[in-house]
Amino acid sequence: MRLLALILGLSMIFVCYSEEHSSESATDIYTSLDELPLDEEQRLLDHHLLYLDLPHCYHAYSEERIGKPAFRHVAKVSGLLAFQMFAINISSARDSTSLPCAAVCLERGTRLDHILHPLPKHINRDGSNIPSWVSQKCQRAEFGFISYADNPAVIYYVPAGGEEVMLNRLEQREKHTSWQQSFLGHRFRVRDEVTNEILGDYLVEFNAINVVGISPQRLQHRDNIPQRVEQSLQHEWDRANRVKRTFTEVGFARGKLPLDLFSSMSSYHYNNRFNRIYEEWNTGGVVVNWWEANIYMTLMPWGLKKYWQSRLKVLVEAWSGVELE
């Protein structure tokens, strides 16, 4: 792990880039949302780094300064789109050199109606510490592995032009899921621990969970379902009756998520829509009818989930009137 930390640490100084998977040029200029490339679901086709179309900003976002960010198209914004993103009207500025070199990172899979609502960390309004911001806030990614292979596996980091670096052992099932802190463009390989067979090569294109092997279905015949449901219902009532203190008149509420938070969740789910697994119901509970219908789930990265929870915590505190731990 120390060796990995050293190797990954080098990527903190230089933005990870790939000649094969990088923006071809920084000459594109977008003036409206309609000009951004979208897929058939009206979601961004690629990651983008968009900065204000100001002459004094060109060098700040040049290849010389930020390299070629892997899987991220670098382009300029002007006109209406610049105003919508940064509340800056370039054409009306008396002295454009006084305007900041603001920029935004847009994530692949973002819905068209969410593009103007990126996470705060993905916005650089004053154009400060640009290389570091691009590397640490835009290009960092969490990359996970869950295995259903026949044998335990081993995860390797594969540096460009280098030999495999062993990271850790990967045992089967959800409880042994392994997450790696990485950067867009990094490569990983998973090998069978017993046979040394390559089980998969993986390229970091976005925050992702990767399924090694085939997740087994959980469908099976169950007896006495009505009785089990009744027992479960009674158990939940017993738990509810043990509550000694309440914070709201009704124990639930429905509200809207902040658009930037919903956008982050939505794009992660969309990008990983083919990386789902069958949920593991080993306890035999009947809260979900897993024995007669396939119940799918997509595992979430620890860091991203922690951030989502911190934002949700603020909403729950405002609703309940109680400071939460």
Secondary structure, DSSP 4 states (H G I P E B T S, - for coil): -HHHHHHHHHHHHS--B-SSSB-S-S--EE-SGGGS-B-TTSBBSSEEEEEE--GGGTTTTSHHHH--BBTEEEEEE-HHHHHHHHS--GGG-S-GGGS---EEEE-TT-BGGGTT---GGGEESS--SHHHHIIIIISEEEEEEEEESSS-EEEEE--TTS--EEEEEE-BSGGG-EEEEEETT-EEEEEETTT--EEEEEE-SSSEEEEEE-PPP-----S-HHHHHHHHHHHHHHHHHT----SSSSS----PPPHHHHHHHHHHHHHTTTS-EE----S---SS-TTTS--EE----HHHHHHHHHHHHHHHHHHHTS---
